[in-house]
Amino acid sequence: MAGSHSGCPKCGASMEEGFVPDFAHSSILIGSWHAGKPKKSFLRRTDVSFKDGIPIGALRCSKCGFLELYADQRFAAK
């Protein structure tokens, strides 16, 4: 899991921690995972509460570029 930074499952090279930004209007957010299926909203396209989401972090292989995504509170902005 995140933090252990074990080798890439594809090629064995080192993994680097990062995140995939979510560009919304004039803000840059950390993407988040939400349980269940998305619900439509007239004004916002999707009805979702940001406080209910779990931040998504990513590990990227330094050699082949393979990505692993994790949903964990430790990826929240600090």
Jmol script that loads the backbone (N, CA, C; Angstrom):
load data "model"
ATOM      1  N   MET A   1       0.848  -1.189   0.000  1.00  0.00           N
ATOM      2  CA  MET A   1       0.000   0.000   0.000  1.00  0.00           C
ATOM      3  C   MET A   1       0.877   1.229   0.000  1.00  0.00           C
ATOM      4  N   ALA A   2       0.266   2.362  -0.080  1.00  0.00           N
ATOM      5  CA  ALA A   2       0.999   3.617  -0.136  1.00  0.00           C
ATOM      6  C   ALA A   2       1.902   3.750   1.075  1.00  0.00           C
ATOM      7  N   GLY A   3       3.057   4.297   0.843  1.00  0.00           N
ATOM      8  CA  GLY A   3       4.009   4.455   1.925  1.00  0.00           C
ATOM      9  C   GLY A   3       5.060   3.365   1.921  1.00  0.00           C
ATOM     10  N   SER A   4       4.710   2.166   1.493  1.00  0.00           N
ATOM     11  CA  SER A   4       5.675   1.083   1.461  1.00  0.00           C
ATOM     12  C   SER A   4       6.594   1.227   0.256  1.00  0.00           C
ATOM     13  N   HIS A   5       6.080   1.779  -0.843  1.00  0.00           N
ATOM     14  CA  HIS A   5       6.849   2.034  -2.059  1.00  0.00           C
ATOM     15  C   HIS A   5       7.637   0.810  -2.516  1.00  0.00           C
ATOM     16  N   SER A   6       7.019  -0.328  -2.493  1.00  0.00           N
ATOM     17  CA  SER A   6       7.682  -1.524  -3.000  1.00  0.00           C
ATOM     18  C   SER A   6       7.875  -1.398  -4.504  1.00  0.00           C
ATOM     19  N   GLY A   7       8.555  -2.345  -5.092  1.00  0.00           N
ATOM     20  CA  GLY A   7       8.836  -2.283  -6.521  1.00  0.00           C
ATOM     21  C   GLY A   7       7.592  -2.402  -7.382  1.00  0.00           C
ATOM     22  N   CYS A   8       7.725  -1.977  -8.610  1.00  0.00           N
ATOM     23  CA  CYS A   8       6.640  -2.030  -9.592  1.00  0.00           C
ATOM     24  C   CYS A   8       6.231  -3.477  -9.842  1.00  0.00           C
ATOM     25  N   PRO A   9       4.926  -3.775  -9.833  1.00  0.00           N
ATOM     26  CA  PRO A   9       4.482  -5.142 -10.096  1.00  0.00           C
ATOM     27  C   PRO A   9       4.688  -5.569 -11.551  1.00  0.00           C
ATOM     28  N   LYS A  10       4.931  -4.614 -12.437  1.00  0.00           N
ATOM     29  CA  LYS A  10       5.139  -4.925 -13.860  1.00  0.00           C
ATOM     30  C   LYS A  10       6.610  -5.167 -14.195  1.00  0.00           C
ATOM     31  N   CYS A  11       7.503  -4.274 -13.706  1.00  0.00           N
ATOM     32  CA  CYS A  11       8.912  -4.388 -14.110  1.00  0.00           C
ATOM     33  C   CYS A  11       9.898  -4.417 -12.950  1.00  0.00           C
ATOM     34  N   GLY A  12       9.428  -4.174 -11.700  1.00  0.00           N
ATOM     35  CA  GLY A  12      10.293  -4.246 -10.527  1.00  0.00           C
ATOM     36  C   GLY A  12      11.022  -2.961 -10.180  1.00  0.00           C
ATOM     37  N   ALA A  13      10.923  -1.915 -10.997  1.00  0.00           N
ATOM     38  CA  ALA A  13      11.598  -0.644 -10.712  1.00  0.00           C
ATOM     39  C   ALA A  13      10.924   0.064  -9.535  1.00  0.00           C
ATOM     40  N   SER A  14      11.526   1.142  -9.054  1.00  0.00           N
ATOM     41  CA  SER A  14      10.986   1.855  -7.891  1.00  0.00           C
ATOM     42  C   SER A  14       9.707   2.613  -8.243  1.00  0.00           C
ATOM     43  N   MET A  15       8.850   2.788  -7.230  1.00  0.00           N
ATOM     44  CA  MET A  15       7.580   3.499  -7.376  1.00  0.00           C
ATOM     45  C   MET A  15       7.694   4.849  -6.669  1.00  0.00           C
ATOM     46  N   GLU A  16       7.133   5.889  -7.279  1.00  0.00           N
ATOM     47  CA  GLU A  16       7.166   7.244  -6.751  1.00  0.00           C
ATOM     48  C   GLU A  16       5.753   7.676  -6.385  1.00  0.00           C
ATOM     49  N   GLU A  17       5.583   8.274  -5.183  1.00  0.00           N
ATOM     50  CA  GLU A  17       4.265   8.717  -4.740  1.00  0.00           C
ATOM     51  C   GLU A  17       3.893  10.045  -5.385  1.00  0.00           C
ATOM     52  N   GLY A  18       2.615  10.199  -5.718  1.00  0.00           N
ATOM     53  CA  GLY A  18       2.099  11.436  -6.274  1.00  0.00           C
ATOM     54  C   GLY A  18       0.585  11.438  -6.246  1.00  0.00           C
ATOM     55  N   PHE A  19      -0.049  12.288  -7.063  1.00  0.00           N
ATOM     56  CA  PHE A  19      -1.505  12.330  -7.132  1.00  0.00           C
ATOM     57  C   PHE A  19      -1.920  12.816  -8.510  1.00  0.00           C
ATOM     58  N   VAL A  20      -3.185  12.599  -8.839  1.00  0.00           N
ATOM     59  CA  VAL A  20      -3.740  13.043 -10.112  1.00  0.00           C
ATOM     60  C   VAL A  20      -4.660  14.216  -9.792  1.00  0.00           C
ATOM     61  N   PRO A  21      -4.281  15.448 -10.164  1.00  0.00           N
ATOM     62  CA  PRO A  21      -5.115  16.598  -9.825  1.00  0.00           C
ATOM     63  C   PRO A  21      -6.428  16.603 -10.596  1.00  0.00           C
ATOM     64  N   ASP A  22      -7.443  17.137  -9.956  1.00  0.00           N
ATOM     65  CA  ASP A  22      -8.768  17.298 -10.553  1.00  0.00           C
ATOM     66  C   ASP A  22      -8.964  18.800 -10.770  1.00  0.00           C
ATOM     67  N   PHE A  23      -8.955  19.226 -12.025  1.00  0.00           N
ATOM     68  CA  PHE A  23      -9.093  20.643 -12.349  1.00  0.00           C
ATOM     69  C   PHE A  23     -10.567  20.988 -12.461  1.00  0.00           C
ATOM     70  N   ALA A  24     -11.065  21.821 -11.545  1.00  0.00           N
ATOM     71  CA  ALA A  24     -12.475  22.193 -11.517  1.00  0.00           C
ATOM     72  C   ALA A  24     -12.589  23.713 -11.473  1.00  0.00           C
ATOM     73  N   HIS A  25     -13.115  24.278 -12.550  1.00  0.00           N
ATOM     74  CA  HIS A  25     -13.247  25.732 -12.676  1.00  0.00           C
ATOM     75  C   HIS A  25     -11.884  26.375 -12.469  1.00  0.00           C
ATOM     76  N   SER A  26     -11.696  27.181 -11.463  1.00  0.00           N
ATOM     77  CA  SER A  26     -10.392  27.808 -11.230  1.00  0.00           C
ATOM     78  C   SER A  26      -9.659  27.164 -10.056  1.00  0.00           C
ATOM     79  N   SER A  27     -10.109  25.983  -9.629  1.00  0.00           N
ATOM     80  CA  SER A  27      -9.498  25.291  -8.500  1.00  0.00           C
ATOM     81  C   SER A  27      -8.779  24.032  -8.968  1.00  0.00           C
ATOM     82  N   ILE A  28      -7.760  23.651  -8.237  1.00  0.00           N
ATOM     83  CA  ILE A  28      -7.083  22.372  -8.461  1.00  0.00           C
ATOM     84  C   ILE A  28      -7.307  21.554  -7.198  1.00  0.00           C
ATOM     85  N   LEU A  29      -8.000  20.426  -7.347  1.00  0.00           N
ATOM     86  CA  LEU A  29      -8.382  19.583  -6.225  1.00  0.00           C
ATOM     87  C   LEU A  29      -7.679  18.238  -6.295  1.00  0.00           C
ATOM     88  N   ILE A  30      -7.711  17.505  -5.193  1.00  0.00           N
ATOM     89  CA  ILE A  30      -7.258  16.122  -5.176  1.00  0.00           C
ATOM     90  C   ILE A  30      -8.484  15.280  -5.476  1.00  0.00           C
ATOM     91  N   GLY A  31      -8.372  14.382  -6.435  1.00  0.00           N
ATOM     92  CA  GLY A  31      -9.487  13.500  -6.752  1.00  0.00           C
ATOM     93  C   GLY A  31      -9.875  12.678  -5.530  1.00  0.00           C
ATOM     94  N   SER A  32     -11.122  12.237  -5.464  1.00  0.00           N
ATOM     95  CA  SER A  32     -11.562  11.446  -4.321  1.00  0.00           C
ATOM     96  C   SER A  32     -12.466  10.305  -4.764  1.00  0.00           C
ATOM     97  N   TRP A  33     -12.456   9.244  -3.963  1.00  0.00           N
ATOM     98  CA  TRP A  33     -13.275   8.053  -4.210  1.00  0.00           C
ATOM     99  C   TRP A  33     -14.550   8.166  -3.388  1.00  0.00           C
ATOM    100  N   HIS A  34     -15.684   7.784  -4.003  1.00  0.00           N
ATOM    101  CA  HIS A  34     -16.978   7.805  -3.317  1.00  0.00           C
ATOM    102  C   HIS A  34     -17.663   6.466  -3.534  1.00  0.00           C
ATOM    103  N   ALA A  35     -18.280   5.945  -2.500  1.00  0.00           N
ATOM    104  CA  ALA A  35     -18.986   4.667  -2.592  1.00  0.00           C
ATOM    105  C   ALA A  35     -20.250   4.804  -3.432  1.00  0.00           C
ATOM    106  N   GLY A  36     -20.646   3.723  -4.068  1.00  0.00           N
ATOM    107  CA  GLY A  36     -21.898   3.690  -4.815  1.00  0.00           C
ATOM    108  C   GLY A  36     -21.788   4.244  -6.220  1.00  0.00           C
ATOM    109  N   LYS A  37     -22.934   4.360  -6.865  1.00  0.00           N
ATOM    110  CA  LYS A  37     -22.993   4.882  -8.231  1.00  0.00           C
ATOM    111  C   LYS A  37     -23.240   6.385  -8.196  1.00  0.00           C
ATOM    112  N   PRO A  38     -22.715   7.118  -9.186  1.00  0.00           N
ATOM    113  CA  PRO A  38     -22.949   8.561  -9.216  1.00  0.00           C
ATOM    114  C   PRO A  38     -24.412   8.902  -9.465  1.00  0.00           C
ATOM    115  N   LYS A  39     -24.857  10.000  -8.850  1.00  0.00           N
ATOM    116  CA  LYS A  39     -26.219  10.494  -9.038  1.00  0.00           C
ATOM    117  C   LYS A  39     -26.150  11.803  -9.801  1.00  0.00           C
ATOM    118  N   LYS A  40     -27.036  11.961 -10.779  1.00  0.00           N
ATOM    119  CA  LYS A  40     -27.047  13.178 -11.588  1.00  0.00           C
ATOM    120  C   LYS A  40     -27.582  14.360 -10.799  1.00  0.00           C
ATOM    121  N   SER A  41     -27.038  15.519 -11.121  1.00  0.00           N
ATOM    122  CA  SER A  41     -27.480  16.771 -10.537  1.00  0.00           C
ATOM    123  C   SER A  41     -27.629  17.774 -11.682  1.00  0.00           C
ATOM    124  N   PHE A  42     -28.672  18.556 -11.657  1.00  0.00           N
ATOM    125  CA  PHE A  42     -28.929  19.517 -12.730  1.00  0.00           C
ATOM    126  C   PHE A  42     -27.827  20.576 -12.824  1.00  0.00           C
ATOM    127  N   LEU A  43     -27.433  21.145 -11.703  1.00  0.00           N
ATOM    128  CA  LEU A  43     -26.472  22.245 -11.713  1.00  0.00           C
ATOM    129  C   LEU A  43     -25.011  21.794 -11.735  1.00  0.00           C
ATOM    130  N   ARG A  44     -24.703  20.691 -11.048  1.00  0.00           N
ATOM    131  CA  ARG A  44     -23.299  20.290 -10.917  1.00  0.00           C
ATOM    132  C   ARG A  44     -22.937  19.032 -11.701  1.00  0.00           C
ATOM    133  N   ARG A  45     -23.799  18.549 -12.539  1.00  0.00           N
ATOM    134  CA  ARG A  45     -23.624  17.323 -13.324  1.00  0.00           C
ATOM    135  C   ARG A  45     -23.657  16.060 -12.482  1.00  0.00           C
ATOM    136  N   THR A  46     -22.989  16.063 -11.326  1.00  0.00           N
ATOM    137  CA  THR A  46     -22.999  14.908 -10.434  1.00  0.00           C
ATOM    138  C   THR A  46     -23.263  15.396  -9.016  1.00  0.00           C
ATOM    139  N   ASP A  47     -24.195  14.752  -8.339  1.00  0.00           N
ATOM    140  CA  ASP A  47     -24.520  15.113  -6.967  1.00  0.00           C
ATOM    141  C   ASP A  47     -23.584  14.352  -6.032  1.00  0.00           C
ATOM    142  N   VAL A  48     -22.635  15.076  -5.447  1.00  0.00           N
ATOM    143  CA  VAL A  48     -21.646  14.447  -4.572  1.00  0.00           C
ATOM    144  C   VAL A  48     -21.224  15.432  -3.487  1.00  0.00           C
ATOM    145  N   SER A  49     -20.947  14.910  -2.310  1.00  0.00           N
ATOM    146  CA  SER A  49     -20.459  15.727  -1.212  1.00  0.00           C
ATOM    147  C   SER A  49     -18.954  15.509  -1.094  1.00  0.00           C
ATOM    148  N   PHE A  50     -18.171  16.571  -1.212  1.00  0.00           N
ATOM    149  CA  PHE A  50     -16.720  16.432  -1.128  1.00  0.00           C
ATOM    150  C   PHE A  50     -16.277  15.869   0.215  1.00  0.00           C
ATOM    151  N   LYS A  51     -16.998  16.194   1.296  1.00  0.00           N
ATOM    152  CA  LYS A  51     -16.594  15.711   2.620  1.00  0.00           C
ATOM    153  C   LYS A  51     -16.749  14.204   2.767  1.00  0.00           C
ATOM    154  N   ASP A  52     -17.566  13.578   1.924  1.00  0.00           N
ATOM    155  CA  ASP A  52     -17.764  12.129   2.013  1.00  0.00           C
ATOM    156  C   ASP A  52     -16.733  11.334   1.214  1.00  0.00           C
ATOM    157  N   GLY A  53     -15.904  11.997   0.433  1.00  0.00           N
ATOM    158  CA  GLY A  53     -14.935  11.311  -0.409  1.00  0.00           C
ATOM    159  C   GLY A  53     -13.650  10.960   0.328  1.00  0.00           C
ATOM    160  N   ILE A  54     -12.940   9.982  -0.200  1.00  0.00           N
ATOM    161  CA  ILE A  54     -11.636   9.587   0.317  1.00  0.00           C
ATOM    162  C   ILE A  54     -10.599  10.004  -0.729  1.00  0.00           C
ATOM    163  N   PRO A  55      -9.590  10.794  -0.334  1.00  0.00           N
ATOM    164  CA  PRO A  55      -8.603  11.277  -1.300  1.00  0.00           C
ATOM    165  C   PRO A  55      -7.897  10.130  -2.035  1.00  0.00           C
ATOM    166  N   ILE A  56      -7.608  10.353  -3.317  1.00  0.00           N
ATOM    167  CA  ILE A  56      -6.920   9.355  -4.129  1.00  0.00           C
ATOM    168  C   ILE A  56      -5.470   9.781  -4.316  1.00  0.00           C
ATOM    169  N   GLY A  57      -4.562   8.872  -4.010  1.00  0.00           N
ATOM    170  CA  GLY A  57      -3.142   9.070  -4.258  1.00  0.00           C
ATOM    171  C   GLY A  57      -2.684   8.054  -5.291  1.00  0.00           C
ATOM    172  N   ALA A  58      -1.521   8.273  -5.845  1.00  0.00           N
ATOM    173  CA  ALA A  58      -1.025   7.391  -6.901  1.00  0.00           C
ATOM    174  C   ALA A  58       0.442   7.059  -6.680  1.00  0.00           C
ATOM    175  N   LEU A  59       0.815   5.865  -7.080  1.00  0.00           N
ATOM    176  CA  LEU A  59       2.216   5.477  -7.161  1.00  0.00           C
ATOM    177  C   LEU A  59       2.514   5.257  -8.636  1.00  0.00           C
ATOM    178  N   ARG A  60       3.637   5.818  -9.115  1.00  0.00           N
ATOM    179  CA  ARG A  60       4.027   5.708 -10.520  1.00  0.00           C
ATOM    180  C   ARG A  60       5.395   5.066 -10.621  1.00  0.00           C
ATOM    181  N   CYS A  61       5.503   4.093 -11.519  1.00  0.00           N
ATOM    182  CA  CYS A  61       6.775   3.431 -11.754  1.00  0.00           C
ATOM    183  C   CYS A  61       7.730   4.394 -12.450  1.00  0.00           C
ATOM    184  N   SER A  62       8.949   4.493 -11.926  1.00  0.00           N
ATOM    185  CA  SER A  62       9.948   5.398 -12.498  1.00  0.00           C
ATOM    186  C   SER A  62      10.491   4.903 -13.838  1.00  0.00           C
ATOM    187  N   LYS A  63      10.261   3.630 -14.164  1.00  0.00           N
ATOM    188  CA  LYS A  63      10.782   3.080 -15.412  1.00  0.00           C
ATOM    189  C   LYS A  63       9.704   2.930 -16.488  1.00  0.00           C
ATOM    190  N   CYS A  64       8.620   2.195 -16.180  1.00  0.00           N
ATOM    191  CA  CYS A  64       7.620   1.904 -17.224  1.00  0.00           C
ATOM    192  C   CYS A  64       6.379   2.781 -17.160  1.00  0.00           C
ATOM    193  N   GLY A  65       6.213   3.577 -16.073  1.00  0.00           N
ATOM    194  CA  GLY A  65       5.073   4.487 -15.970  1.00  0.00           C
ATOM    195  C   GLY A  65       3.800   3.864 -15.430  1.00  0.00           C
ATOM    196  N   PHE A  66       3.828   2.591 -15.037  1.00  0.00           N
ATOM    197  CA  PHE A  66       2.642   1.933 -14.479  1.00  0.00           C
ATOM    198  C   PHE A  66       2.131   2.721 -13.278  1.00  0.00           C
ATOM    199  N   LEU A  67       0.794   2.894 -13.187  1.00  0.00           N
ATOM    200  CA  LEU A  67       0.180   3.612 -12.068  1.00  0.00           C
ATOM    201  C   LEU A  67      -0.629   2.671 -11.192  1.00  0.00           C
ATOM    202  N   GLU A  68      -0.521   2.874  -9.874  1.00  0.00           N
ATOM    203  CA  GLU A  68      -1.393   2.228  -8.895  1.00  0.00           C
ATOM    204  C   GLU A  68      -2.102   3.345  -8.155  1.00  0.00           C
ATOM    205  N   LEU A  69      -3.428   3.260  -8.058  1.00  0.00           N
ATOM    206  CA  LEU A  69      -4.206   4.277  -7.347  1.00  0.00           C
ATOM    207  C   LEU A  69      -4.690   3.711  -6.021  1.00  0.00           C
ATOM    208  N   TYR A  70      -4.660   4.556  -4.978  1.00  0.00           N
ATOM    209  CA  TYR A  70      -5.120   4.167  -3.657  1.00  0.00           C
ATOM    210  C   TYR A  70      -6.029   5.252  -3.105  1.00  0.00           C
ATOM    211  N   ALA A  71      -7.108   4.850  -2.442  1.00  0.00           N
ATOM    212  CA  ALA A  71      -7.989   5.782  -1.739  1.00  0.00           C
ATOM    213  C   ALA A  71      -7.674   5.668  -0.260  1.00  0.00           C
ATOM    214  N   ASP A  72      -7.121   6.748   0.309  1.00  0.00           N
ATOM    215  CA  ASP A  72      -6.706   6.713   1.703  1.00  0.00           C
ATOM    216  C   ASP A  72      -6.614   8.148   2.227  1.00  0.00           C
ATOM    217  N   GLN A  73      -7.015   8.363   3.477  1.00  0.00           N
ATOM    218  CA  GLN A  73      -6.994   9.697   4.077  1.00  0.00           C
ATOM    219  C   GLN A  73      -5.589  10.282   4.135  1.00  0.00           C
ATOM    220  N   ARG A  74      -4.566   9.448   4.118  1.00  0.00           N
ATOM    221  CA  ARG A  74      -3.200  10.000   4.198  1.00  0.00           C
ATOM    222  C   ARG A  74      -2.813  10.782   2.932  1.00  0.00           C
ATOM    223  N   PHE A  75      -3.629  10.688   1.871  1.00  0.00           N
ATOM    224  CA  PHE A  75      -3.372  11.447   0.649  1.00  0.00           C
ATOM    225  C   PHE A  75      -4.067  12.808   0.658  1.00  0.00           C
ATOM    226  N   ALA A  76      -4.724  13.166   1.742  1.00  0.00           N
ATOM    227  CA  ALA A  76      -5.401  14.462   1.834  1.00  0.00           C
ATOM    228  C   ALA A  76      -4.360  15.585   1.821  1.00  0.00           C
ATOM    229  N   ALA A  77      -4.737  16.736   1.283  1.00  0.00           N
ATOM    230  CA  ALA A  77      -3.835  17.895   1.244  1.00  0.00           C
ATOM    231  C   ALA A  77      -3.529  18.334   2.667  1.00  0.00           C
ATOM    232  N   LYS A  78      -2.298  18.742   2.884  1.00  0.00           N
ATOM    233  CA  LYS A  78      -1.873  19.183   4.225  1.00  0.00           C
ATOM    234  C   LYS A  78      -1.380  20.596   4.184  1.00  0.00           C
TER     235      LYS A  78
END
end "model"
wireframe off; spacefill off
backbone 0.3
color backbone group
